[in-house]
Amino acid sequence: MFFYICAVYPPKNIFKMASFGHIYRLSNITMGSYKNIVNMRWPNSIQTYNYTKKSAEERLGIEKPKRPLTPFFKFMGQMRPALLAKNPSITSKEAIAWTSKHWQQLDSETKSQMLKEYEKDLEDYKKIKELYEASLTEQQKEDIKNLKEEMAAAKEKRKLKAEYKELGRPKKPMSSYIMYMTSRKDTSDAKDFKTYQEKVKADWLKLPESERVKFEKQALEQMIKYKKDLNAWELQMISIGRSDLVRQKPIQKKKAKVGKEE
């Protein structure tokens, strides 16, 4: 552990031995195209590790400066290669627990140094962010805003879907056409799905009425059962205080009676 920390935070005289070219390359890696904005010191501590999904800016191909990691997460990122080399099959939960244990054992002087670096990084980040925001066009701002709204809506939809599954909401049954499609035995031959779908649609339209009625009857029976089960499930949700998961049924406004003026 001592050797590793010394490698991450070497004595000051070692920095004097580093060539300008080496520092420039490190600066290029850590700060990307924003390296020329803040060049008051060697920005070796601005390191980012992507643990999240792509942001709206990344999806739009816009290079946005990333907020520096807190001392703990920076420490976790630095320890990660050594930890994976020692135990490649370690889970994320185990890795966090292992890092947390070693973080607690880390001496206060090193922690203090990391905190100072983080504070300096944060100052640099704020300056970089101001310049970045000023460089965005109105169209880019609008695109980012719209995409963020779409991503937030999609996230809420996934969350709601997960809640439905967890709470046992009945699943909507298949339509008669989908039932027919799944009943076919040639699904394994569907290399080109679009072409296959067109073929199925054509066959469905050619299907004899007697055959089509069977699928329609089965679909109707399942839909009746689904509506009954859904109503029972919604009553259960209301009883446990989860009325937010119940469908919002429109309330018909009664027409006001116009009385005669006295």
N, C-alpha and C positions, 0 to 999 in steps of 0.2 A: 504493500500500500504506500509506504513512504517513497519508494522508487517511482511509483506511478505519479504521485502528486508532484514530485520534483520534475518529472518529465513534462507535466502539464504546466506547472508554475516554476520554471527554472530560475536560478539566481540572476540578478540584474546584469552581471558582466557578460552573460551568455548572449544577451540581446545585442551587445556591441559587436559580437563576432558575426552577426547575421548581415549578409550583403543587402544592399538596397533592392536588388533584383528579387531576392528571396522574399523580402517584406512586401514588395509590390505584388508578387504572385499571390501571396497569402491574402493581401488586401483585396485582390480581384476575386478570389474565391469566396471570401466572407461577405463582401458588400456588393458584388455584382456590378451593374452599370452605375451605381451610386457611389463608387469608390472615390471619385474626384470631388465630391461635395464636402465631406468632412475628412480632412487629411492632417489634422492636428496631432495625431498620435497613431501608433500602430494598432489597428482595430482587430487584433487577434481574438478578442473576446466576443465579437459579434458573430455568433455561430447559430445557425438555425437547423432544426431537424424536423422534417415534415411527418408528423404523426396524424395529421388530419386529412380529410378529403380536399379536393381542389376547391379553392375559393371562387367567387364570381369573377374576380379579376383574372385569375389564372385561366378560367374557362374562356374568357374573352381574349386571352393572349396579352393581357396588360401586366407589366412587371411592377408589382407593388412591393414596397419595402416591408420586411417582416419584423414584427416586434421582437426584441431580444429575449432570449430565454431567461427565466429566473435562475438564481444560483443553483437551486436543487436540480431543475430540469437540465441545465447545462452540465452539471456534474453527472447526471444520469446518461446524457448523450456521450460524454467523454469516457465513461466506464463501460458503455455498451459493447464496443468491439472486444475488449478484454474478457468481458463476461460471456459473450457468445462463443469466443474461442475456447473458453474453459468448459462451457455447458451449452452446446448448440441447440439442444431440445428444450431449453428453459422457456416457460410461459411468460406472458407479459405481467401477470399478477406476481409471479415469483421474482421476476426481474425488478419490479418496483419495490417489493419487500426487501430484496437483497440490497438494492441501492439505498433504500431508506435506512437500513441498519448501518451501512458503511458511512452514510452521510452524518448520522448521529455520532459516529466515532471520529469524524474528521476534526482536526484541531481548529480552535477558534480563530487563529491567525489566518489560516487558509480561507476559512469561511468569510472572514472580514475582507480579505483581498478580493474574493469573488463578488462580494456585495458591492464593493467600490467600483469594480469593473462593470457590474450590471448597471449601476447608477449612471456611469459615464456613457455606457451603451444606450441607455434610455434617453439621455440628453441628445446624443447623435441621432437616434431614431426619430425624435420629435422634429429635429431640423430637417431631416431627410423627408419625413412625412409631409411637412409643410410645402416643400418644393415639389414633391410628387403630386399633391392635391392641386397645386397651382398649375401644373403642367397638363392636367386632364382637360380635354375639350368638353363642351356642353353635351355633345352626343355621347361621349364615353361615360360621363356621369349618369346620363339617362339610361344607357345600356346596363350599367352596373346596378343602378337602382331597380330596374325592371327584373333583371336576372336574380337579384337578391330576394325580391318578392316572390318570384317563381320557386326558388329554392326553399324559402321558408314555408310556402304553401305545400310543396312536395314533402317536406319534413313533417308537417302537421298531419298530412294524409297518411304517411307511413306510421306515425305514432298512433293515429286513430285506428288504422288497420291492425296494428299489434294489440291494441286494447280490445278490439272486437274479438280477435282470436283468443286472447287470454280469458275473456269473460264469456266465451262460448256463444257469440252471436251466430244465428243460423246463416248458412251460406245460400246465396241466391242460386236456384237451380239453373241448369242449362236450357237453352231454347230448343225447340224441336229440330232446328237445322243443325245446331252443334251436336245434339244427340245423334243425329244421322251421321255426321262427320266422324264422330268417335267410334261409331259402330262399324265403320268400314274396315276391311282387312288389308287394304293396300296402303296404310299409313307409313309402313316401313319403306315404301318405294318413293316417298315424297322427298326427293332430293332438292327440288326447287319448289319451295312452299307456295310461292305466288302462282306458278303454273298449276300446281296440285289443287290449290284453292279454287281456281277457275274451273277446273275439271269437276270438282265436287259440286260446285254451284250449278253447273250445267246438268249433272246427273240428278241433282235434287229437283230441278225444274221438270225433268223428264220422268221423275218417279211416279208410278201409278198412284191414283188417289187413295186406294185402299192401303197402300204401304205408308203413304205420308200421314194418313189419319192416325196410324198407330203411334207414330212419334209425337204428333200433336196432342193426342190423348194423354200420353205418358208425361209430356211437358206440363200440361194443364193440371194433372193430378199432383205433380211435384210442386207447382206454383201455389196451389191451394194449401198444401201442407206447409210450405214455406211461410206464407202469410200468417197462418195460424200460429206457427212456432215463433215467428218474429213478434207478433203481438204479445204472446206470453212472455217472451224474453224482455220486451220493453217494459212490461208491467213489473217484472222482477227488478229491472234496473231502477225504476222509479222508487220501488220499495227499499232499495239499499242506498238511495240518495244519488244515483247517477242518471238523473233525468237529462243531463247534457248529451248522453249517448242515444237518446230517443229521437226519432224523426220529428222534425218540426212540421206539424200539420197546419196548413193555412186556416185561419179563422174567418168564416164568412161574416161580413158585416151586415147586420140587419138594416134594412132601409128605414130611416126615421119617418114616422107618420106625421104628416103635416096637418095640424089641427086648424080649425077655423078661428079666425081672430074674433075675439069677443068685442 
